[in-house]
Amino acid sequence: MAEAVKPRGCTNHKLRQLSRAVTRHYDAFIATTGLKNTQYSLLAHVVQLGPIRPSDLARRMRLDASTLTRNLQPLLAQGWLRQGPGEDARSRLVEATNAGRAKRAEAQRAWKQAQLALNARVGSGRVATLHTLLDDCLGRLD
């Protein structure tokens, strides 16, 4: 009878190491656009989903509200996003401006180069397997 596989080490530590390495990789490409990885991700989500309530955006991005608010500020200050009134007096909507859509398109080209370089370095098959495994784990933890 085969022994059960026993993970070795701390999963959190290993995931954080991988996350930092992948972030450094993407940052090297995205930085040429004047954005940080987190800003590109947020801008891309707003372009795709907006106009959107901040609470819905935070939920879709799996961020807490304070992190979203902090990350929105530089994009609002640059004029790439705007926040306006929502359905009632208490709600707000976030949407991309024309400049924000242009910045997202520029950054998307850099992101594509980062993704292709990662696929080449790690292997497309490994990346696809990693995506499947991560999606499965996220589904089990949600």
ZIVENWO-V968785 format. One record per pair of residues at least 24 apart in sequence whose ideal C-beta (glycine too) atoms are under 6 Angstrom apart, sorted by the first residue. I is the first residue (numbers start at 1). J is the second residue. If there is no record, write none. Layout:
# ZIVENWO-V968785
I J
I J
This chain:
# ZIVENWO-V968785
25 118
26 114
29 110
29 113
29 114
30 107
30 110
32 110
33 106
33 107
33 110
35 107
38 71
40 107
42 71
43 75
43 104
44 104
46 81
46 94
46 96
47 96
47 101
47 104
50 94
50 95
50 96
51 93
51 95
52 94
53 91
54 94
